[in-house]
Amino acid sequence: MLFIGVTTGASLVVDVFPAWCEELGIEGAILEGVDLPLGAPPAAYREVIDRLARDEAQLGALVTTHKLDLFAACRSRFAEVDEFAGLMHEASSIAKGPAGLIARARDPLTSERALRAFVPADHWDGGEAEVLVLGAGGAATAIAWTLRDAPAESAPRRVTVTDVDAGRLAALERVLGAAPSQVPFRAVRVDADGGNDRLAAALPAGSLVINATGLGKDRPGSPLCDASAFPPAALAWELNYRGALDFVAQAERAGAVVEDGFRYFVHGWIEVIGDVFDVEVPTAGPAFERLEGIARVALDARNGKNLAAATPREE
């Protein structure tokens, strides 16, 4: 199975993939990382996908970071595209079927499950709280799509998505405009002049701020400045679980309730492993909790190693 990303060797999945496969009864599986730079040329994506199609030993792939660009470059290579992949113009899961490669977009499902686990069921009831999504890539599009279908009585008052790239915002608006929405939505282009900070500071109490930019993992930094103000009783969701996670530190200093991307990571990987190896995977309950526990142990061990490496030894 291929793992197409930017810095795949640093991912926790390298540690947990064998144990997950054993838990799921998958034998002999090997994970191969494929690192491509941000904004790779279309030919680079086609080369990887063509190799996947030719190699009988490769059963599929998980795509992160490059989901939109890879889909745009390789759309003609896919024999089948699921509803979400076609709607959102992205592929996070690639599997092999009788007719050829199958592209699926799993983010709408995994983001919904991760949100349900983090945000209390009654959080939005009767309030003015909003959602601010920083970044308009594939994950942000999926999250906005998930929120737009919530019943009005249990939904945020409004969803705002920002980006520095007007093209990404236009693509997101096309997706979200494909069907009526229960929740008001707006796309806002921001420059590096504090636009995100002003929007965050103006949010009503209890609002949710999401870092979907990749900053803090693939690239250093945060979409907010260090002095940025979160609203009172804010929720903050960092889609990354590794890297500097500057956004997490900012939110914690502001007193927000913070969720990192760990559970999102687990849901996303388990779904795609099920696609690639054609096995039924758990999405909740004790079986899913065992898979989550395997990953948590590995993450704690990795963090322990990192801490030991950063701490001078006493002689």
Sequence and secondary structure as in RCSB ss.txt:
>XXXX:A:sequence
MLFIGVTTGASLVVDVFPAWCEELGIEGAILEGVDLPLGAPPAAYREVIDRLARDEAQLGALVTTHKLDLFAACR
SRFAEVDEFAGLMHEASSIAKGPAGLIARARDPLTSERALRAFVPADHWDGGEAEVLVLGAGGAATAIAWTLRDA
PAESAPRRVTVTDVDAGRLAALERVLGAAPSQVPFRAVRVDADGGNDRLAAALPAGSLVINATGLGKDRPGSPLC
DASAFPPAALAWELNYRGALDFVAQAERAGAVVEDGFRYFVHGWIEVIGDVFDVEVPTAGPAFERLEGIARVALD
ARNGKNLAAATPREE
>XXXX:A:secstr
 EEEESSGGGSTHHHHHHHHHHHHT  S   EEEE  TT  HHHHHHHHHHHHH TT  EEEE S HHHHHHHHG
GGEEEE HHHHHHT  SEEEEETTEEEEE  HHHHHHHHHHHHS TTTTTT    EEEE  SHHHHHHHHHHHTS
 GGGS S EEEEES HHHHHHHHHHHTTS  SS EEEEE  TTTHHHHHHHTS TT EEEE S BTTTBSS SS 
TT    TT EEEES SSS  HHHHHHHHTT EEE SHHHHHHHHHHHHHHHHT    SSHHHHHHHHHHHHHHHH
HHHHHHHHHHS    
